[in-house]
Amino acid sequence: MSSSEESVRLAASDVEVTVHPQNGCRIAGLTIGGTELLRQGERYGCFPMVPWAGRLAEGRFRNGDKVHQLPLNSPPHAIHGTGRDTGWRTARAEKDQAAFTYELADPWPYPGRVTQLVELAADSLTLTLGVEAYETSFPAQLGWHPWFLRDLGDGGADVQVDFSPGWQEERGEDHLPTGRRIEAQPGPWDDCFGLPEGVSVTLTWPQRLELTVTSRAEWLVIYDEQREAVCVEPQSGPPNGLNTDPRFVTPIDPLELSTTWRWRRL
């Protein structure tokens, strides 16, 4: 493990993970045997989505009789939460695991704390997010937005994505779910899927690597409309879920979610 204000590096066998706590606590790199799996760049890697995931309709949500307006960082919507634009504090860093935290603040209207635990093993990476309320309860969501490289830069075949959703959320012209569930459609996708038994998605780079993303989360967004990468995003709720499927965080009932990426070499 090495650590600085800018990065925390974890290692297990020939696997290395780099975390940039000051850049939204994103996983900036995951190398297996020297091969990078994540798209590089300050907006890429894998960032946590908190305290909401995906698009929030017109940046507004209701909590009781109060309607809150958030900045429209992806007009006409707000997208992906505030955590990715926040500097996090490194609470603990060891050889193969680290913990990070930040305090919810403007533009989010409610005080609370967010934590992310990163645990690395020779064949897996586990990420755990939590959000807790201090005083006032509020709706919240958690998720991750990894940018997996479509190809590993060695001339090999593109990644193949395999999953079996229960349904696909019909996407409206505003890119939000309409509330209607349909059969899963072929990609390319910028779409949300329901997996009532939990997320399980296998990414295969033929003759190189197989990686499976799992989570008890029942919602998954796949985004593969860019050439460089494929995004496989476990979420605790669907896009716009603060309005359509709110899960309230209270001082005695925090929200916590984990995802594990497990790999094997082919």
Order of alpha helices (4+ residues) and beta strands (2+ residues): beta-beta-beta-beta-beta-beta-beta-beta-beta-beta-beta-beta-beta-beta-beta-beta-beta-beta-beta-beta-beta-beta-beta-beta-alpha-beta-beta
